[in-house]
Amino acid sequence: MRWCFMTALVRGPSMVPTLRDGDAVLARRGGRGTRPGDVVVARFAARPDLLVVKRAVRPEAGGWWVQGDNEFASDDSRSFGPAQVQARVLLVWWPSLRRL
């Protein structure tokens, strides 16, 4: 089995308190195995230029419904509809190492 990873830098307050602006995360590529509650890296069809880090809520036709943990500061599926999961976040590696 071959695993591929990606890193992403969190920008903005949408995932507070789980993740903060400036956190760097390590994620396993691919959407297979995504479960409700997972923190994921995703892309919206309506905004293909935007890569986001959000929480997977439920599978939907055409992808996953994803939302930020901070309901007061998040552009997510409530604005853009279902997203395509690109990767599942495993851990934060900067500024301090911690598992999600």
MIVOTOR-193046 format. One record per residue (C-alpha): z, x, y. Coordinates in Angstrom, 2 decimals, padded with zeros to 5 digits. Layout:
BEGIN
> zz/xx/yy
> Z/X/Y
...
END
This chain:
BEGIN
> zz/xx/yy
> 000.00/000.00/000.00
> -000.98/001.38/003.39
> 001.00/000.42/006.48
> -000.35/000.71/010.02
> 001.91/000.70/013.01
> 001.56/000.22/016.74
> 003.84/000.70/019.70
> 004.20/-001.61/022.68
> 006.06/-001.39/025.97
> 007.93/-004.50/027.07
> 007.24/-005.54/030.65
> 009.17/-008.28/032.45
> 012.19/-010.44/031.59
> 010.59/-012.90/029.14
> 012.45/-011.61/026.06
> 015.91/-011.11/027.61
> 018.47/-010.80/026.04
> 016.73/-009.53/022.87
> 014.43/-007.09/024.68
> 014.49/-005.77/028.23
> 011.87/-004.53/030.65
> 011.05/-000.94/029.67
> 011.99/-001.22/025.98
> 009.47/000.45/023.68
> 009.01/-001.21/020.29
> 007.50/-000.17/016.97
> 005.56/-002.90/015.17
> 003.77/-003.20/011.83
> 000.16/-004.29/012.33
> -001.12/-007.51/010.82
> 000.01/-011.11/010.99
> 000.54/-011.62/007.28
> 004.15/-012.21/006.41
> 005.08/-013.51/009.85
> 007.96/-015.98/009.68
> 009.54/-018.25/012.28
> 012.06/-016.22/014.25
> 010.18/-012.90/014.00
> 009.51/-010.97/017.19
> 005.78/-010.29/017.31
> 003.03/-008.69/019.35
> 000.38/-011.34/019.99
> -002.76/-012.18/021.92
> -003.83/-015.57/023.35
> -007.43/-016.77/023.00
> -007.23/-017.98/026.61
> -006.10/-014.51/027.76
> -007.63/-011.93/025.38
> -006.84/-009.13/027.86
> -003.09/-009.88/027.61
> -000.99/-008.43/024.79
> 002.49/-010.01/024.68
> 005.77/-009.52/022.84
> 007.24/-012.92/021.94
> 009.15/-014.77/019.23
> 007.13/-016.60/016.57
> 008.29/-020.22/016.51
> 005.95/-021.98/014.07
> 002.47/-021.72/012.59
> -000.11/-023.86/014.40
> -003.77/-024.59/013.86
> -005.45/-021.54/015.30
> -002.46/-019.20/015.18
> 001.25/-019.16/015.95
> 003.29/-020.93/018.60
> 005.13/-018.10/020.35
> 007.78/-018.25/023.06
> 009.86/-015.84/025.07
> 013.62/-015.82/024.55
> 014.13/-016.33/028.31
> 012.94/-019.89/028.88
> 013.09/-019.46/032.66
> 010.75/-016.46/032.84
> 008.08/-016.55/030.17
> 004.34/-017.08/030.00
> 003.87/-018.07/026.38
> 002.36/-020.78/024.19
> 003.68/-023.41/026.58
> 001.11/-022.05/029.06
> -001.66/-020.64/026.83
> -001.44/-022.46/023.47
> -001.27/-020.80/020.03
> -001.56/-017.01/019.77
> -002.96/-014.63/017.21
> -000.23/-012.36/015.84
> -001.31/-008.72/015.99
> 001.89/-007.12/014.64
> 005.53/-007.81/013.71
> 008.15/-005.89/015.69
> 010.48/-003.84/013.49
> 012.63/-001.92/015.94
> 013.20/-000.75/019.47
> 012.79/003.02/019.66
> 013.34/003.57/023.40
> 015.66/003.81/025.31
> 017.99/003.51/022.31
> 017.09/003.08/018.65
> 017.96/-000.35/017.22
> 016.59/-002.73/014.60
> 015.62/-006.29/015.41
END
